[in-house]
């Protein structure tokens, strides 16, 4: 029988949301800085390395708390990713010239 630890699931979900928010805020910040530079590649590489390392470090710690925590972490991160994509792809209304 599979036992689902709701406390660990909640902890993982909370950490997944926080980590995801920091991950995507770092992505936005890194892109903003990179697009203002004449050579954006180093900025993008450092930004990606820091974000991935942070995500993996927190994910590794959460995985040590159990399968329920890891499932909550992954589901929360993916739900936040989906929400960010929906927000980013929304149509932008053109300014009226009249």
Secondary structure, DSSP 8 states (H G I E B T S, - for coil): -----HHHHHHHHHHHHHHHHHHHHHHHHHHHHHHTSSS-HHHHHHHHHHHHHHHHHHHHHHHTT-HHHHHHHHHHHHHHHHHHHHHHTS--------
